[in-house]
Amino acid sequence: MDAGRGGRVSGGGFTRELWASIAPVYGRILEHPFVRGLTDGSLDEAAFRFYVVQDALYLREFARALALLGARGPSEDEILLFARHAAETIEVERALHAGFLHELGLDERELEATPMAPACRAYSSFLLASVYGGSFVEGLAAVLPCYWIYWEVGKALAERGSPHPLYRRWIETYAGEQFAVAVRAALAAMERAAERAGEEERRRARELFAAAARYEWLFWDMGHRQEAWPV
């Protein structure tokens, strides 16, 4: 189950349908100046620094959403999968502290003192509300773009490369096979969940998937603008 740079997806029918529905959003993400700047080296390091801090704050909430999703899993396989992914997300967040954040001159106290930007808080709240308030397939649809879009962006940017060593390392993280394994497992879980779901659940899942994809664009844009609360 894979999607190439152009969004051609092989594998299950429901995930193919989901990807086709967000193809224009994905195209806008690849065109965003933040994303383009990662490969041509033009991205302001201050914007990348802002983004990395917000991403660390977001990942904690994403891990909570995955843990809750796992608790609602219909079988032991789903419980184990998303509990494991929640733990791995926390490990990634801690690795950010030891890696990117350190290299960008940040320490734990500064991270803890930084408030979530509006888009970061909105996206995090959306995920938790979707997982808590919806069925398993609906919650999975809400978290899936964070997996899938980052994988596709990582692969697309890896083809272009980057002259900036820090940006190149970031790209390699999401283009790598370790992350690909997690994404494929989440896609397979979505196919199984969609087969069990009724049409109304699948409709709501499509809506949540599309909304989360738009939040992904907003997150890149937040980093580029270094978004702050207006009041």
N, C-alpha and C positions, 0 to 999 in steps of 0.2 A: 504494500500500500504506500504509494509514493506520489509526490507531486513535483513536477519539474518546474523550471523557472517560469514557464508559460502557464503553469497551473493545470497541466494535463495530469489527471489523477488516475492511477490504476488501483484496483482493489475493490472494496465494497461499494455498493450503490449509494448508500446513504451518505457516506463521507464524501463521495464524488459530488453528490448533489450539494452538500454543504459548501465545499470549496468553490464550486461554480457560482454559488450565490454571492460569494465575497470577492470574486476575481477583480472587480473594479477597485475595491478597497485595497486589496493587496498591491495592485498596480500603483495606486497613489502612495502607498507606503514605500515602495521601491524608488519612487520619484521624489520622496521628501528630502529636503536639503540636509537634514540630520543624517539620514541613511546614506545619501550620496556622499556626504562629507566624510563618512567612515572609510570609504574606499579611495577617494581622491586626496584625502589628507587635509581637506579644507575645514573640517569641523573644528570650531573653537574648543580648546581643551577645557575652558570653563563650562561650556555647555555639556561636554562629556562628563565632567566631574559632577555637575548638578544631576545629570541623568543617572549616574552610577549610585549616588546617594539615594535618590528616589526609588531606584530599582531595588536596593537593599531593603528599604522600608516596605516596598510592595511585596517582596518575596516572602516576608514573614506572614503577611496576610494571605498570600497565595498558598503557603504551606498549611495555614489553618483551614482554608477552603478544601484543599486536597484531603486533609485528615478527616474533615466532616464528610466529604464525599465517600471516602473509604468506609466510614462507619455506616453509611447508608447503602453500601454495596450489596447487590442481590445474591452474591455467592462469595465463598472464601477467596476465589481468585481476584475479584475486584477489591475486596477488603485488603488483601495483601498488597496488591499492585499500588493502590493509592496511598496506603499507609507508608509504603516504601518510598513512593515519590515525594510524600510530604517530608519525610526524614531527609531525603536527598536534597530537597529544596533548601532546608535549613543548613545543610552542609555547604551548599553553593553560596548561601548568604554569608556564612562564616569565612569561606574561602575568599569572598569579595573583600572582607575586612583585611585579610592577610595579604591580598594581592593588589587589586586595582585601587582600593581605598588607600592603602599604605603608600603606593606609588604616587597617588594624587595628593598626598600630604594631609590625609584625613585620619582622625583617631576616633575611638569609640565614643568619647564624650561629645564630640562634634556631631557624630551621627545621631546619637540619642537626643541631642538638643534640636535637631532639624525637624520642622513640622512637615507633614505630608503636603505636597502641592495639591491644588484643587483636583486636577485630573487623576492624580495618584489615589487620593482618598475616594473619589467617585468610583474609579474602576475597582478598587479593593472592596468597597461597600457593595457594589453591584455583584461581584463574585460571591461574597458571603451570603448575601440575600438570595441569590439564585440557587445556591446549593442548599441553603437552609429551607427555603420556601417551596422549592420545586421537587419534582421526582428525581430519581437517580439519572435518567437520561437527560433531563433538563439541566441539572447541575453539571453533568459532564459536558454538555454542549457549551455551557458558559465558560468553563476552564479550558476547553480544547484549543481555542485560538492562541492562547499564550504558548502552548506547546508548538502547535503546527506552524504558525506564522513565523516564530523565531527560527524554526528549523529551515523553512523555505528562504527566509531572509539570509540566514547564515550561509546556505548553499549558494544563493545567487551572488552574495558579496564575495565569497571565497573564489568564485570564477574571476572576479575583477581584481582581487588582491588589494593591498593597501601599503602605502609608503610609510605609514605611521606604525611603529612597533606595538604600541598599546592598543590601537584600534585593530591591528591584525590579530593580536591575541584574542580580543573579544570575538571577532568573526570566527576564528578557529574553534572557539568553545561551542558555538551553536551550529557550526557546520560539521562537527566531529561525530564519529560513530557512536560514542557513548550517549550523546543526547539523542541521536537518531533512534536508538533502541527504545528509549523512553517514549518518544513520539509514536513510534509504530505500535507499541503496546497500548497507548491511549486510543489510537485510531481503531485498533482491533476491539477494544472494549466498547467503543461507541457503536461499532457495527453490531455487536452482540446485544447491546442495550436497545438499539433501534428495532431490532427484530422482535424483541419482547414488547415494545411499546405500542400503544394505540395511535391512531392517526392524530388525535388532538395533542397527545404528548409530543409526537414528532413535529407538529406545527409549532408548538411552543419552543421546542428545542431549536428549530431553524431560526426563530426570532432571537433567541438568546445568543446563539452562535454569531449571528450577524451583528448584534449589538456589541458583543465582546470584540469582534474584529474592528469595529469602529473605535472602541476604546484603545485598541492597540495603536491605531493611527494617532489618536489624541495623546498617547503616552510619548511617542516620538516627538510630536509637536510641542508637548510640555517641556521636554528636554531642550529642544532647540531654542524655545523662547525663554527658558529658565523661569517658568511660570510661578508667579507669587499670588497670594491672596490680595485682591484689590482693596480690601478694607480690613 
